[in-house]
Amino acid sequence: MAEPARARPKITPETQFYWDGAKQGELRLQRCDSCAHAYFPPRPFCPKCGSREVSVFKASGNGTLYSYVINHRPLAAGFTEPYAIAVVELEEGPRMMSNILECPQTPEALELDMKLEVTFQKIDDNLTLPQFRPAKG
């Protein structure tokens, strides 16, 4: 019997740029043209000032581990326990939820404020997920 597939995000017109960027190996965010606030998740207006004048830009992909929880149960389709559900604070300011790859999923290895870098996990031809790993160098 095949393992259940990982849950897939719903791609909408407002988030299409983000998923297209991930396929191309870019972490794309939005910035308000009025107040310069960078934000995530994608939306058609600035969450700080409400302006609809927003631009998409390529983020550095650098961040730090802000918070996490190590999930052991219940079983989640597409994951092998234990795995970290992390909040990454991006260099540009926004925070995003992600997984930490290429690192033991233990409190000893997952140090708060550790430097992280984006990596892209290809799920299939239609979906690539931005994930994070400890920064190299």
C-alpha positions as CSV (number, residue, x, y, z in Angstrom):
1,M,0.0,0.0,0.0
2,A,1.4,3.4,-1.0
3,E,2.1,6.0,1.6
4,P,-0.3,8.9,1.7
5,A,1.0,12.0,-0.1
6,R,2.0,15.1,1.7
7,A,-0.7,17.8,1.9
8,R,-0.4,20.3,-0.9
9,P,-0.8,24.1,-0.6
10,K,-3.6,25.7,-2.5
11,I,-2.0,28.0,-5.2
12,T,-4.1,31.1,-5.8
13,P,-3.6,34.1,-8.2
14,E,-2.3,36.0,-5.1
15,T,0.4,33.4,-4.3
16,Q,1.4,32.3,-7.8
17,F,4.5,34.5,-7.9
18,Y,5.7,32.8,-4.7
19,W,5.4,29.2,-6.0
20,D,6.8,30.2,-9.5
21,G,9.8,31.6,-7.6
22,A,10.3,28.5,-5.6
23,K,10.4,26.4,-8.8
24,Q,13.1,28.7,-10.1
25,G,15.1,28.5,-6.8
26,E,14.1,31.9,-5.6
27,L,12.4,32.9,-2.3
28,R,10.1,35.8,-3.3
29,L,8.4,38.2,-0.9
30,Q,6.3,41.3,-1.2
31,R,7.2,44.8,-0.1
32,C,4.9,47.8,0.2
33,D,5.7,50.6,-2.2
34,S,4.2,53.1,0.3
35,C,5.8,52.2,3.6
36,A,8.6,49.8,2.6
37,H,7.3,47.0,4.9
38,A,8.3,43.5,3.7
39,Y,5.8,40.8,4.5
40,F,4.8,37.2,4.3
41,P,2.4,35.4,3.6
42,P,1.5,36.8,0.2
43,R,-1.5,39.0,-0.1
44,P,-2.6,41.9,-2.4
45,F,-2.3,44.6,0.2
46,C,0.2,45.7,2.9
47,P,-0.7,44.3,6.3
48,K,0.9,47.4,8.0
49,C,-0.6,50.3,6.2
50,G,-3.3,48.7,3.9
51,S,-1.8,50.0,0.6
52,R,-2.4,48.0,-2.5
53,E,0.7,49.4,-4.1
54,V,3.0,46.4,-3.5
55,S,6.0,44.9,-5.3
56,V,7.5,41.4,-5.5
57,F,11.2,41.0,-4.8
58,K,13.8,38.2,-4.5
59,A,14.7,37.7,-0.8
60,S,18.2,36.8,0.3
61,G,17.1,33.4,1.6
62,N,18.9,34.0,4.8
63,G,17.3,33.9,8.2
64,T,17.5,32.7,11.8
65,L,15.6,30.1,13.8
66,Y,13.1,32.0,15.8
67,S,11.1,29.2,17.3
68,Y,10.2,25.5,16.7
69,V,8.5,22.5,18.0
70,I,9.6,18.9,17.4
71,N,6.6,16.9,16.3
72,H,6.6,13.2,17.2
73,R,2.9,12.4,16.8
74,P,0.4,12.0,15.2
75,L,1.7,10.6,12.0
76,A,1.5,13.2,9.2
77,A,1.4,12.1,5.6
78,G,4.7,12.8,3.8
79,F,6.7,13.3,7.0
80,T,9.0,11.0,9.0
81,E,8.9,11.6,12.8
82,P,10.4,13.4,14.5
83,Y,10.5,16.6,12.5
84,A,10.7,20.2,13.4
85,I,8.0,22.7,12.6
86,A,9.9,25.9,12.7
87,V,9.4,29.6,12.5
88,V,12.2,31.3,10.6
89,E,12.8,35.0,10.9
90,L,14.0,36.2,7.5
91,E,16.8,38.7,7.1
92,E,14.3,41.0,5.5
93,G,12.0,40.9,8.6
94,P,9.1,38.6,7.9
95,R,8.7,35.3,9.7
96,M,7.6,32.1,8.0
97,M,6.8,28.6,9.0
98,S,9.0,25.9,7.5
99,N,10.8,22.7,8.1
100,I,14.5,22.4,8.9
101,L,16.3,20.0,6.7
102,E,19.9,18.5,6.8
103,C,20.0,18.8,10.6
104,P,19.2,16.4,13.4
105,Q,15.7,17.1,14.7
106,T,16.8,17.4,18.3
107,P,16.9,20.3,20.8
108,E,20.7,20.0,20.9
109,A,21.0,20.6,17.2
110,L,18.1,23.1,16.7
111,E,19.5,26.2,18.5
112,L,17.4,29.3,18.6
113,D,19.0,32.1,16.6
114,M,21.0,29.7,14.5
115,K,21.8,30.9,11.0
116,L,19.7,29.3,8.3
117,E,19.5,29.5,4.5
118,V,16.8,28.6,2.1
119,T,16.9,25.4,0.2
120,F,14.2,24.1,-2.3
121,Q,12.6,20.7,-2.0
122,K,11.1,19.5,-5.2
123,I,8.0,17.5,-4.4
124,D,7.1,16.9,-8.1
125,D,7.1,18.8,-11.4
126,N,4.3,21.1,-10.2
127,L,5.4,21.8,-6.6
128,T,8.7,23.0,-5.1
129,L,8.7,23.9,-1.4
130,P,11.1,26.5,0.2
131,Q,12.6,24.9,3.2
132,F,15.6,25.9,5.4
133,R,18.8,24.3,6.5
134,P,21.7,25.4,8.7
135,A,23.7,28.0,6.9
136,K,27.0,26.8,5.4
137,G,30.1,28.8,6.3
